[in-house]
Amino acid sequence: MSEREQNQSPFIDYHLICPMPRRHDATTPRVILLLVMLSCAFFSASNNAGKDVITWDAFGYYLYLPATFIHHDLDLSEDWADGVYVTYEPSPSKYQLVEQKDGKRTIKYSSGLAILYSPGFFVGHVIASVTTYPTDGFSKPYQKAMLWWVILFNLLGIWLFYRFLEEEFNPLIALITCVLVVFGTNYLLTAYISILMPHGLLFTLYAALLRACQHFRDNPGIRSLLVLVSILALMVLSRPTEIIAVLIPLFFTGKLIGNGSMLDRVRKRWWPAFLPLIILGFLQMLYWKHTAGSWLYLSYDNPAEGLDLASPHLLDGLFSFRKGWLFWTPISMVAISGWMFVRSHMKWGALIFIVMNVWIILSWSTWWYAESFGHRAFVQSYPVVFIGLALVLKYTLENRSQVRIPILFLAVFFGALSLFKSWQFTHWILPGDRITSDYYWATFFDLEPRIETKELLLVDRFTREPDPEVLEKNYQSTSIETVEFHTDAYPFVYKQAYSELTSRDHFMVKITGYDISRSMEDQFHFDLCVVSKGRICSFSSHQILGRDTIVLLSPEVRYPSSDTILLQMVNTSEEPMIDQALKLEFFERIRN
């Protein structure tokens, strides 16, 4: 690192006590990093071999490409999209699409990731065009091209993060930090198993943003500002909540605005640099106007999903056995503490970013973000967070104080623990969700799955209907109520505060006594709903279909102390309802 670079780097705050590797000593760390990157590529390719990768959420992110360049049907009003669901089965339902009243359909997600996917799409399209595979956007050439393109793009993120750290610190610290991020956190499993999910690609964009900040700080000008703004535009267009990334150039580049600032030096010609943001934003708004009829469109119209910034799930999201970020990636605590070693404006800027990021992520109604190892939603921000780990390594390598060994031990121990737990996850010992404290400790040293420990997990909410044998074996009756169903109150049957029914994470309710015509039973069903802050946020539903008894599992609650349970009997036939008395028996799990 040159003397000029040392003076400009915001992370160099004190004199070196021990010698650091020089610029020409970077060959060995780079070779080691290349081996790490190759291992990531091999890991991803082997885990995704023979699989379709354009599935689930990634299917929705990707759908812009075939809709635009193959079918020329952005509003998805033609039947080709339905055929894709039948032929390739990307998901059990079409949750990625929002049906509009005029027959058009709007993709739930914004288009940023489709832009990032596009090189893989075009390569796949060329291969499909010269072979016998269908040129429909989803056949094997597209799947393989997308897999390898995203692998390469994610590997680029590791390289950019390394180069950023190499410039700010030295090759050794850069290498150790990158190795600990890859193998000591949930980055590897998040970015290279669920390969097309946004977190690995956004990790690359965050690393690219840091590199762009370096270039703008050292050489402020229109070109460097254009690159910086373009990266920010892609991040926000990929996930709008990444808007907080604008804090990074503000706190990293020093004085960004005002007299004598970097922007002040280019202010006469600065406006062209913001054209990418304006163009990409306008195109997204044009798409919303075309398909949904509004320039600004909130696509998450499902009551089960959305932001509630007033009530973030901080304790569960950070420390729970189920999906706590700091619990499953404890080395992140070391990284966050490392920001205390930086200059004041950098420290507070970074900590504000981290706090805002945590707050926004954990304000999502489904705060556990489905199945993953640890909390996947934090992975994209690791380039910012783990600068703090580099600062810790710098301090410990340059100082011979008594805290040096304990700090290094903690970093290595936390990294090794996360690596072992990652191995358990890939060998089906740890599930992607439902983990409890009892299950965690019972399987702590396990090297293979054990059937007898499965009862220690949280209830399986993907089970269509609870098994009566499981209900009899693992549950005990807590209360029995008889409720009168009146047709003038249709479809309402029963309402009660969740906390009055159980103190656990779920309950079962057995419903008997209903009187429905046998010929019409397939058009009657019970809905057990959770009402949170005045909105139905989740529900479980079962048709009667010739059964005298219905057993329902309570849906996932958001706030157990304030949520309400609502039971409804829904009639989709033309046959009139009749008044009747229903018997409700509530059950609570005996263990866990």
C-alpha positions in Angstrom: 0.0 0.0 0.0 1.5 3.3 -1.1 2.0 6.3 1.3 -0.7 8.1 -0.6 -3.2 5.2 -0.2 -2.4 5.0 3.5 -3.2 8.7 3.9 -6.5 8.3 2.1 -7.7 5.1 3.5 -10.3 5.7 6.3 -9.2 2.5 8.0 -5.6 3.5 8.7 -5.7 5.1 12.0 -2.5 4.2 13.7 1.1 3.3 12.9 2.0 -0.2 12.1 3.6 -2.1 14.9 4.5 -5.2 12.9 5.5 -5.3 9.2 2.8 -6.1 6.7 3.1 -7.8 3.4 4.0 -5.4 0.5 2.2 -5.1 -2.8 4.5 -7.7 -4.5 3.7 -10.2 -1.7 0.1 -10.6 -2.9 0.7 -13.6 -5.2 0.3 -16.3 -2.6 -2.9 -14.9 -1.1 -4.4 -14.5 -4.5 -3.6 -18.1 -5.5 -5.2 -19.3 -2.2 -8.2 -17.2 -2.9 -8.5 -18.6 -6.4 -8.6 -22.1 -4.9 -11.3 -21.0 -2.5 -13.3 -19.6 -5.4 -12.9 -22.9 -7.4 -14.1 -24.9 -4.4 -17.2 -22.7 -4.2 -17.8 -23.3 -7.9 -17.4 -27.1 -7.5 -19.6 -27.1 -4.5 -22.4 -25.2 -6.3 -22.1 -27.3 -9.5 -22.2 -30.6 -7.6 -25.2 -29.5 -5.4 -27.2 -28.3 -8.3 -26.3 -31.0 -10.8 -29.4 -32.3 -12.6 -31.7 -29.7 -11.0 -33.8 -26.9 -12.5 -32.5 -23.7 -10.9 -35.2 -21.3 -12.3 -37.7 -22.1 -9.6 -39.6 -20.5 -6.7 -38.7 -16.8 -6.2 -36.0 -17.0 -8.8 -38.6 -17.9 -11.4 -40.4 -14.6 -10.7 -37.2 -12.6 -10.9 -36.3 -14.2 -14.2 -39.7 -14.1 -15.8 -39.1 -10.6 -17.3 -36.6 -12.1 -19.7 -38.6 -14.7 -21.6 -41.7 -12.5 -21.4 -39.8 -9.7 -23.1 -37.4 -11.3 -25.5 -39.2 -14.6 -26.5 -42.9 -14.2 -26.0 -43.2 -10.4 -26.3 -45.9 -10.6 -23.6 -45.0 -8.4 -20.7 -48.5 -8.4 -19.2 -48.5 -12.3 -19.3 -52.0 -12.2 -20.7 -51.3 -15.1 -23.0 -51.3 -18.8 -21.9 -47.6 -19.5 -22.3 -46.8 -18.7 -18.7 -49.4 -21.2 -17.5 -47.8 -23.8 -19.7 -44.5 -23.1 -18.1 -46.0 -23.9 -14.7 -47.3 -27.2 -16.0 -44.2 -28.2 -18.0 -41.4 -27.2 -15.6 -43.2 -26.9 -12.3 -41.2 -24.0 -10.9 -43.5 -23.8 -7.8 -46.7 -25.4 -6.6 -48.6 -22.1 -7.0 -48.3 -18.9 -9.1 -47.5 -16.7 -6.1 -44.9 -14.8 -8.2 -47.7 -13.2 -10.2 -50.4 -10.7 -9.2 -53.7 -11.1 -11.1 -55.2 -7.8 -12.3 -58.9 -7.1 -13.0 -58.4 -6.7 -16.7 -56.8 -10.1 -17.2 -53.2 -8.8 -17.1 -50.7 -10.2 -14.6 -47.9 -8.3 -12.9 -44.7 -9.9 -11.8 -44.4 -9.4 -8.0 -40.7 -8.5 -8.1 -39.0 -5.6 -9.6 -36.7 -6.2 -12.6 -33.2 -5.6 -11.2 -32.3 -9.3 -10.9 -33.6 -10.0 -14.4 -31.0 -7.5 -15.7 -28.3 -9.3 -13.7 -29.5 -12.7 -15.0 -29.6 -11.5 -18.7 -26.1 -12.7 -19.8 -27.0 -16.2 -18.7 -30.4 -16.0 -20.4 -28.9 -14.9 -23.7 -26.2 -17.6 -23.7 -28.8 -20.2 -22.9 -31.0 -18.8 -25.8 -28.2 -19.1 -28.3 -27.4 -22.7 -27.2 -31.1 -23.7 -27.4 -31.4 -22.1 -30.8 -28.6 -24.2 -32.3 -29.7 -27.4 -30.6 -33.0 -29.4 -30.4 -34.0 -27.9 -27.1 -37.1 -25.7 -26.9 -36.4 -22.0 -27.1 -38.9 -21.2 -24.4 -36.6 -19.7 -21.8 -36.7 -22.7 -19.4 -35.3 -25.7 -21.1 -32.0 -27.3 -20.1 -29.7 -24.9 -21.9 -31.2 -22.0 -20.1 -31.0 -23.8 -16.7 -27.4 -24.7 -17.2 -26.4 -21.3 -18.6 -28.1 -19.5 -15.7 -26.4 -21.8 -13.2 -22.9 -21.1 -14.4 -23.4 -17.4 -15.1 -24.6 -16.8 -11.5 -21.8 -19.0 -10.1 -19.3 -16.7 -12.0 -21.1 -13.6 -10.9 -21.1 -14.7 -7.2 -17.4 -15.5 -7.5 -16.8 -12.0 -8.8 -18.2 -10.8 -5.5 -15.5 -12.6 -3.5 -12.8 -11.3 -5.8 -14.1 -7.7 -5.6 -14.3 -7.9 -1.8 -10.8 -9.2 -1.6 -9.5 -6.4 -3.9 -11.2 -3.8 -1.8 -9.7 -5.2 1.4 -6.3 -5.6 -0.2 -6.3 -1.9 -1.1 -7.5 -0.8 2.4 -5.4 -3.2 4.5 -3.0 -5.8 3.0 -3.2 -9.2 1.1 -3.0 -11.3 4.3 -5.8 -9.6 6.1 -7.9 -9.6 2.9 -7.4 -13.3 2.4 -8.2 -14.3 6.0 -11.3 -12.1 6.0 -12.6 -13.6 2.7 -11.9 -17.1 3.8 -13.8 -16.6 7.1 -16.7 -15.0 5.2 -17.0 -17.9 2.8 -16.5 -20.8 5.2 -17.3 -19.2 8.5 -20.7 -17.7 7.8 -23.9 -18.8 5.9 -22.6 -17.1 2.7 -21.5 -20.4 1.1 -24.8 -22.2 1.5 -26.9 -19.2 0.7 -25.0 -18.1 -2.4 -24.1 -21.4 -4.0 -27.0 -23.8 -3.1 -30.0 -21.7 -3.7 -28.0 -20.3 -6.5 -30.4 -17.9 -8.2 -31.7 -16.3 -5.1 -30.8 -12.6 -4.8 -28.5 -12.7 -1.8 -25.3 -13.9 -3.5 -25.8 -11.5 -6.4 -26.4 -8.6 -4.1 -23.3 -9.6 -2.2 -21.4 -9.0 -5.4 -23.1 -5.6 -5.9 -22.2 -4.5 -2.4 -18.6 -5.5 -3.0 -18.7 -3.7 -6.3 -20.1 -0.7 -4.6 -17.3 -0.6 -2.1 -14.7 -0.8 -5.0 -16.6 2.0 -6.8 -16.4 4.1 -3.7 -12.6 3.5 -3.6 -12.2 4.7 -7.2 -14.5 7.7 -6.6 -12.6 8.6 -3.4 -9.2 8.4 -5.1 -10.2 9.7 -8.5 -13.5 11.7 -8.3 -15.0 12.3 -11.7 -18.0 11.7 -13.9 -16.8 8.2 -14.9 -16.3 6.9 -11.4 -19.5 8.5 -10.2 -21.4 6.9 -13.1 -20.2 3.5 -12.1 -21.1 4.1 -8.5 -24.6 5.3 -9.3 -25.2 2.5 -11.8 -24.4 -0.1 -9.1 -26.7 1.6 -6.6 -29.5 1.7 -9.3 -29.2 -2.1 -9.9 -29.2 -2.8 -6.1 -32.4 -0.8 -5.5 -34.1 -2.2 -8.6 -33.2 -5.7 -7.4 -34.6 -5.2 -3.9 -36.0 -1.8 -3.1 -35.1 -2.0 0.6 -31.4 -1.9 -0.5 -32.0 1.9 -0.8 -30.1 2.1 2.4 -26.9 1.3 0.5 -26.8 5.0 -0.4 -25.3 5.4 3.1 -22.2 3.6 2.0 -20.7 6.2 -0.4 -21.8 8.9 2.1 -19.8 7.6 5.0 -17.0 5.9 2.9 -15.9 8.7 0.6 -15.6 11.3 3.3 -17.0 14.8 2.5 -19.4 14.0 -0.4 -21.4 17.2 -0.5 -20.8 20.9 0.2 -17.9 23.2 -0.6 -14.7 21.4 -1.4 -16.4 18.0 -1.5 -15.9 15.4 -4.1 -19.2 16.2 -5.8 -18.3 19.9 -5.7 -15.3 19.1 -7.9 -17.5 17.6 -10.6 -20.8 19.5 -10.0 -20.8 21.2 -13.4 -21.0 17.9 -15.2 -22.4 15.6 -12.5 -26.0 15.1 -13.8 -25.2 12.5 -16.6 -23.9 10.1 -13.9 -27.5 9.8 -12.6 -28.9 8.8 -16.0 -28.8 5.0 -15.2 -30.9 5.5 -12.1 -33.4 7.7 -14.0 -33.6 5.3 -17.0 -33.9 2.1 -15.0 -36.4 3.6 -12.6 -38.5 5.0 -15.4 -38.6 1.6 -17.2 -39.8 -0.2 -14.0 -42.5 2.4 -13.5 -43.5 2.1 -17.2 -43.9 -1.7 -16.7 -46.1 -1.1 -13.6 -48.2 1.4 -15.6 -48.6 -1.1 -18.5 -49.6 -4.2 -16.4 -51.1 -2.7 -13.2 -52.3 0.7 -14.3 -50.3 2.7 -11.8 -46.9 4.4 -12.1 -46.1 3.3 -8.5 -47.3 -0.2 -7.6 -47.0 -2.1 -4.3 -47.0 -5.7 -5.6 -47.0 -7.4 -2.2 -50.8 -7.3 -1.9 -50.7 -10.6 0.0 -51.7 -9.9 3.6 -49.2 -12.6 4.7 -46.2 -10.6 3.4 -45.0 -7.0 3.9 -43.0 -4.6 6.0 -44.1 -3.6 9.5 -41.4 -1.1 10.5 -43.1 -0.3 13.8 -42.7 -3.9 15.1 -39.5 -5.6 14.0 -38.8 -9.1 15.3 -35.4 -8.2 16.7 -34.9 -10.9 19.4 -36.1 -13.8 17.2 -34.3 -12.5 14.1 -31.0 -12.0 15.9 -30.8 -14.6 18.6 -33.4 -17.4 18.2 -32.4 -21.0 17.6 -34.9 -21.0 14.7 -33.2 -18.4 12.5 -31.2 -15.9 14.6 -28.6 -14.2 12.5 -26.0 -13.7 15.3 -26.8 -17.1 16.8 -26.1 -19.0 13.5 -23.4 -16.7 12.3 -21.7 -15.7 15.6 -18.5 -14.4 13.8 -20.7 -11.5 12.7 -20.6 -10.2 16.3 -16.8 -10.0 16.1 -17.1 -8.2 12.7 -19.6 -5.6 14.1 -17.4 -5.0 17.1 -14.5 -4.3 14.8 -16.1 -1.1 13.6 -15.1 0.4 16.9 -11.5 0.6 15.6 -12.3 3.0 12.8 -12.5 6.8 12.6 -15.6 8.4 14.1 -17.4 9.4 10.9 -16.8 5.9 9.4 -17.8 4.2 12.6 -21.1 5.9 13.0 -21.9 5.7 9.3 -21.3 1.9 9.2 -23.2 1.3 12.5 -26.2 3.3 11.3 -26.2 1.2 8.1 -26.1 -2.0 10.1 -28.8 -1.0 12.4 -31.1 0.2 9.6 -30.4 -3.0 7.7 -31.3 -5.2 10.7 -34.4 -3.1 11.4 -35.7 -3.4 7.8 -34.9 -7.1 7.4 -36.5 -8.1 10.6 -39.6 -5.9 10.0 -40.7 -8.3 7.3 -43.8 -10.2 8.4 -42.3 -13.6 7.6 -39.1 -12.6 9.5 -37.5 -16.1 9.2 -37.5 -15.8 5.3 -38.5 -19.5 4.6 -35.9 -22.3 4.6 -32.2 -21.6 4.7 -29.1 -22.1 6.9 -29.2 -19.3 9.3 -30.7 -16.0 8.3 -30.2 -15.6 4.5 -31.4 -12.0 4.3 -28.2 -10.6 5.9 -25.8 -12.3 3.5 -25.8 -9.5 0.9 -24.6 -6.9 3.4 -21.6 -9.0 4.5 -19.1 -6.9 2.5 -19.9 -3.9 4.6 -20.3 -5.8 7.9 -17.1 -7.8 7.5 -14.9 -4.8 7.0 -15.2 -4.8 10.8 -13.6 -8.3 10.9 -10.7 -7.0 8.8 -10.3 -4.2 11.3 -10.2 -6.8 14.2 -7.6 -8.8 12.3 -5.5 -5.7 11.7 -5.6 -4.8 15.3 -4.7 -8.3 16.6 -1.9 -8.8 14.0 -0.3 -5.4 14.8 -0.6 -5.5 18.5 0.9 -7.9 21.0 -1.5 -7.2 23.8 -3.1 -9.9 26.0 -6.4 -9.7 24.1 -4.8 -10.8 20.8 -5.0 -14.5 21.4 -8.6 -14.5 22.8 -9.8 -12.4 19.8 -8.2 -14.6 17.2 -9.5 -17.7 19.1 -13.1 -16.4 19.0 -12.9 -15.6 15.3 -11.5 -19.1 14.5 -13.9 -20.9 16.9 -17.0 -19.1 15.6 -15.9 -19.7 12.0 -15.3 -23.4 12.7 -18.6 -23.8 14.5 -20.5 -22.2 11.6 -18.6 -24.5 9.1 -19.5 -27.6 11.1 -23.2 -26.6 11.3 -23.1 -25.9 7.6 -21.9 -29.4 7.0 -24.7 -30.7 9.2 -27.2 -28.7 7.1 -25.9 -30.2 3.9 -26.3 -33.7 5.4 -29.9 -33.2 6.5 -29.1 -33.1 10.2 -30.1 -29.5 10.5 -33.3 -28.5 8.6 -33.7 -25.1 7.0 -36.3 -24.1 9.5 -38.2 -25.3 12.6 -35.1 -25.7 14.8 -35.6 -25.4 18.6 -33.2 -25.2 21.5 -33.9 -28.8 22.4 -33.2 -30.0 18.9 -30.1 -27.9 18.5 -28.4 -29.3 21.6 -29.7 -32.9 21.0 -28.0 -32.9 17.6 -25.0 -30.7 18.4 -22.4 -33.4 17.6 -24.5 -35.6 15.3 -22.9 -36.9 12.1 -26.1 -38.4 10.6 -29.8 -37.7 11.0 -31.8 -39.4 13.7 -35.5 -40.0 13.4 -36.1 -39.9 17.2 -35.0 -36.2 17.3 -37.5 -35.0 14.8 -40.2 -34.6 17.5 -38.0 -31.9 19.0 -38.5 -29.6 16.0 -41.2 -27.0 15.6 -44.4 -28.3 14.0 -44.2 -29.0 10.3 -46.6 -26.4 8.7 -46.3 -28.0 5.2 -48.3 -30.9 6.4 -51.7 -30.7 4.7 -53.7 -32.1 7.5 -52.5 -33.2 11.0 -52.1 -36.9 11.5 -54.7 -38.2 14.1 -52.1 -40.6 15.5 -49.7 -37.7 16.1 -52.5 -35.7 17.7 -53.3 -38.5 20.1 -49.6 -39.3 20.9 -48.1 -35.8 21.2 -50.9 -33.5 22.2 -53.2 -33.0 25.1 -56.7 -31.5 25.2 -56.7 -28.1 26.9 -60.3 -26.9 26.4 -63.6 -27.8 24.8 -66.1 -25.2 23.6 -69.5 -25.4 21.9 -70.2 -22.5 19.6 -73.4 -21.5 17.9 -73.1 -20.8 14.2 -75.8 -18.4 12.9 -76.3 -17.8 9.2 -76.7 -14.0 9.8 -73.1 -14.0 11.0 -71.7 -15.9 8.0 -68.9 -16.9 7.6 -67.9 -16.1 11.2 -67.8 -19.0 13.6 -65.4 -18.3 16.5 -62.9 -15.6 17.6 -60.4 -15.6 20.4 -57.1 -14.0 21.4 -54.2 -16.4 20.5 -52.7 -15.9 24.0 -55.9 -17.2 25.5 -55.7 -20.5 23.6 -52.0 -21.4 24.1 -48.6 -20.1 25.2 -46.9 -22.3 22.7 -45.9 -21.7 19.0 -49.1 -23.5 17.8 -52.2 -25.4 18.7 -54.5 -27.9 17.1 -58.3 -27.6 17.0 -60.7 -30.5 16.3 -64.0 -29.5 14.8 -67.1 -31.7 15.1 -70.9 -31.3 15.0 -71.3 -29.6 11.7 -74.3 -30.5 9.6 -73.5 -30.2 5.8 -75.3 -32.0 3.0 -73.1 -34.9 1.6 -73.7 -33.8 -1.9 -72.2 -30.3 -1.2 -69.3 -31.2 1.1 -66.7 -30.5 -1.5 -67.8 -26.8 -1.6 -67.6 -26.2 2.2 -64.4 -25.6 4.0 -63.2 -24.3 7.3 -60.6 -21.4 7.5 -58.5 -20.9 10.6 -57.0 -17.4 10.3 -54.6 -15.3 12.2 -55.6 -11.6 12.5 -52.6 -9.4 13.1 -53.0 -5.6 13.5 -56.4 -5.8 11.9 -55.4 -7.9 8.9 -55.6 -11.6 8.1 -51.9 -12.5 7.7 -52.1 -16.3 7.5 -54.6 -19.1 7.4 -55.0 -22.8 7.1 -58.0 -24.2 5.2 -59.5 -27.7 4.8 -62.5 -29.0 2.9 -65.0 -31.2 4.6 -65.2 -33.9 1.9 -67.2 -36.5 3.7 -65.4 -36.2 7.1 -67.2 -35.9 10.4 -64.1 -34.4 12.0 -61.8 -31.7 10.8 -58.4 -31.1 12.5 -56.7 -27.8 11.8 -53.2 -26.6 12.7 -53.0 -23.0 13.8 -51.3 -20.8 11.2 -48.0 -19.0 12.0 -48.6 -16.1 14.3 -46.7 -12.8 14.0 -47.2 -11.4 17.5 -48.4 -14.1 19.9 -49.4 -11.6 22.6 -51.7 -9.5 20.4 -52.8 -11.7 17.4 -56.3 -13.0 17.2 -57.5 -16.4 16.0 -60.6 -16.4 13.7 -62.5 -19.5 12.6 -64.7 -19.3 9.5 -66.9 -21.8 7.7 -67.0 -20.9 4.0 -69.7 -22.0 1.6 -68.8 -21.8 -2.1 -72.0 -23.5 -3.3 -75.5 -22.0 -3.9 -77.0 -24.1 -1.1 -78.1 -22.0 1.9 -76.4 -22.4 5.3 -78.3 -23.5 8.4 -77.9 -22.6 12.0 -75.9 -25.2 13.9 -73.8 -25.9 17.0 -70.2 -26.8 16.5 -67.9 -28.5 19.0 -64.3 -27.1 19.2 -61.6 -29.0 21.1 -58.3 -27.4 21.4 -55.0 -29.3 21.8 -51.5 -28.3 22.9 -48.3 -30.1 22.3 -47.0 -32.1 25.2 -43.4 -31.5 24.5 -41.7 -28.5 22.9 
